[in-house]
């Protein structure tokens, strides 16, 4: 991965890193007289060599980073307001309405920028649906969408409002335009946050029915917040206790 990431950078005319970096196993077949790993030679000497290499790379890349930051000149931003509904029986989260507005500078193509709302749906998949499971051997367990849940038509907010904002002239951007993919993708975390608020209110109501102190409402909502996780945090128990409270 390091070789691939640095492959486009020419350092002192050394050429392509992909052609120069090779990884082999530390065995006698690959390196007959490789010596010992005793005396902390691996944990100290080898790691120190890697640290020195990283420092050299950072020193070389810092001027390039600063140059790119000067060329970029500005950043993209976006805001979102949404409303979710959580089913206490199943743990399903439904997005009732979502209103997004994000800055595109002076849009090169409004149709393309508006189409980036698909990035918002992709983000919902990351924060709420797509659970990446693996076994003890590191192999992926899901074999299809029966067990690996991706966004569907039902994932899209029932009322989905998107507006792009032209923020004026930006002399350091291409024709004053800005990239429009990242803001909608990152704004999808708001679905996770709204679900967490809904769970908190459900747990608060549960404590009220039980006649317990409502001060301690601490809980951990994992990412992705799948239906079983949400159901476990505020599921059927809430409904049963509610019915008992009516009978009493």
C-alpha positions, 0 to 999 in steps of 0.5 A, spaced: 500 500 500 505 504 501 509 503 495 502 504 491 501 511 494 508 513 493 508 510 486 506 517 483 512 521 486 518 522 483 524 523 489 531 525 487 529 521 480 529 514 483 523 512 479 517 508 480 517 505 487 512 500 485 518 497 481 523 498 487 519 495 493 519 488 494 516 484 500 519 477 502 518 472 508 524 472 513 526 465 512 532 462 510 529 460 503 529 468 501 535 470 505 540 465 507 544 469 512 539 473 515 542 473 522 538 472 528 532 476 531 534 476 538 537 482 542 531 486 540 534 487 533 527 486 530 523 491 535 528 496 535 533 496 529 528 494 524 523 499 527 528 505 528 529 504 520 522 504 518 521 511 523 527 514 519 525 512 512 518 515 514 521 522 517 525 522 510 518 522 507 515 527 511 520 532 510 520 531 502 512 531 502 511 537 506 513 542 501 508 539 496 503 538 501 503 546 503 504 547 495 497 544 494 494 547 500 496 554 497 493 552 490 486 549 493 485 556 497 478 554 500 474 548 503 467 545 501 462 545 506 455 542 507 449 542 512 444 537 513 437 537 517 434 530 518 428 526 521 428 519 523 423 514 526 426 508 530 421 502 530 422 499 537 420 492 535 425 491 529 430 496 530 429 499 523 431 506 522 427 510 517 429 517 515 423 521 514 426 527 511 432 530 509 434 537 507 441 538 505 445 544 502 452 544 500 457 549 497 459 547 490 463 554 489 460 556 482 458 549 479 461 546 473 455 542 472 449 542 477 446 536 475 452 532 476 453 536 483 445 534 485 447 527 483 452 527 489 446 526 493 448 518 492 454 519 496 449 521 502 446 514 501 452 511 500 454 514 507 448 511 510 450 504 508 457 505 511 454 508 518 447 504 518 447 498 514 454 495 511 457 490 517 464 487 515 464 481 518 470 476 518 472 470 521 478 468 525 482 467 519 481 474 516 476 472 511 470 475 509 464 472 512 458 475 508 457 472 501 452 476 498 446 481 500 442 476 504 447 477 509 451 484 507 446 489 507 447 495 502 443 501 501 436 500 497 430 504 495 427 504 502 434 507 505 433 513 501 429 519 505 422 519 504 422 526 503 429 528 500 431 535 499 438 537 496 440 544 494 447 547 492 449 553 493 454 557 489 459 561 493 462 566 488 468 567 485 474 562 487 481 564 483 485 558 486 479 553 484 478 550 477 473 555 474 471 557 481 468 550 482 469 545 488 468 538 489 461 536 491 462 528 493 465 529 500 460 533 504 454 529 502 458 523 504 460 525 511 454 528 512 451 521 513 453 521 520 447 525 522 443 519 521 447 515 526 447 521 531 439 522 530 438 514 531 442 515 537 438 521 540 432 516 538 434 510 542 436 515 548 429 518 548 426 510 548 431 508 554 429 514 558 422 513 557 423 506 559 426 508 565 420 512 567 416 506 566 420 502 571 420 508 576 428 508 576 433 514 575 433 517 568 440 520 570 444 515 567 443 514 560 450 512 557 450 507 552 455 505 546 452 505 539 456 501 534 458 503 527 454 500 523 448 501 527 445 495 524 437 493 526 439 488 531 444 493 535 438 498 535 433 493 537 438 490 542 438 497 545 431 499 545 427 493 543 421 489 545 422 490 552 420 497 552 413 495 549 412 489 554 414 494 560 409 499 557 403 494 556 405 492 563 405 499 566 398 500 562 395 494 566 398 496 573 
